[in-house]
Amino acid sequence: MHFNDTTSPGKGQHLTLSELIEIQLLKQLSKSDRAIVTKLGRSNSMTNDTIKRVTSVQKKFVNNEAIY
């Protein structure tokens, strides 16, 4: 697996695996969404949507009780 991306992101391109991993690590370090967007150099809306999706906790309900 190659984590050293040498290409710059273009408009409309998906986030790379290394960028997704970086988002998770920065959120674990309690970095703000704005700091993450600035670090990645991507659009605010794309990155904020991805941050919500990547860091969300899935709830599973068993007998009407939430299990995380």
C-alpha positions in Angstrom: 0.0 0.0 0.0 1.3 3.4 -1.0 0.7 6.3 1.5 3.0 8.9 -0.1 0.7 10.8 -2.5 2.7 12.9 -4.9 -0.1 14.2 -7.0 -2.1 17.3 -6.0 -5.8 16.9 -5.6 -7.9 18.2 -8.4 -11.4 19.7 -8.4 -14.0 17.0 -7.9 -11.6 14.2 -7.0 -12.3 11.8 -4.1 -10.2 11.9 -1.0 -7.4 9.4 -1.0 -6.9 6.7 1.6 -4.0 8.6 3.2 -6.3 11.7 3.5 -9.0 9.6 5.2 -6.5 8.2 7.6 -5.2 11.6 8.3 -8.7 12.9 9.1 -9.2 10.1 11.6 -5.9 10.7 13.3 -6.4 14.5 13.5 -9.9 14.0 14.9 -8.5 11.7 17.6 -6.1 14.5 18.4 -9.1 16.8 18.9 -8.3 19.0 16.0 -11.1 21.2 14.7 -12.8 20.6 11.4 -11.4 23.9 10.1 -7.9 22.9 11.0 -8.3 19.6 9.2 -9.7 21.3 6.1 -6.7 23.8 6.1 -4.2 21.0 6.5 -5.6 18.9 3.7 -6.1 21.9 1.4 -9.5 20.7 0.2 -12.9 22.3 -0.1 -14.8 22.9 3.1 -18.0 21.1 2.1 -16.3 18.0 0.8 -14.0 17.6 3.8 -16.7 18.5 6.4 -19.1 15.9 4.9 -16.3 13.3 4.9 -15.3 14.1 8.5 -18.9 13.5 9.6 -19.1 10.3 7.6 -15.7 8.9 8.7 -15.9 9.8 12.4 -19.6 9.0 13.0 -20.5 6.2 15.4 -22.9 3.6 14.1 -25.8 2.7 16.5 -27.2 -0.7 16.5 -30.5 -1.4 18.2 -31.2 -4.7 19.9 -34.5 -5.0 21.7 -35.0 -1.2 21.4 -31.7 -0.6 23.2 -28.8 1.3 21.5 -25.5 -0.7 21.3 -22.4 1.2 20.1 
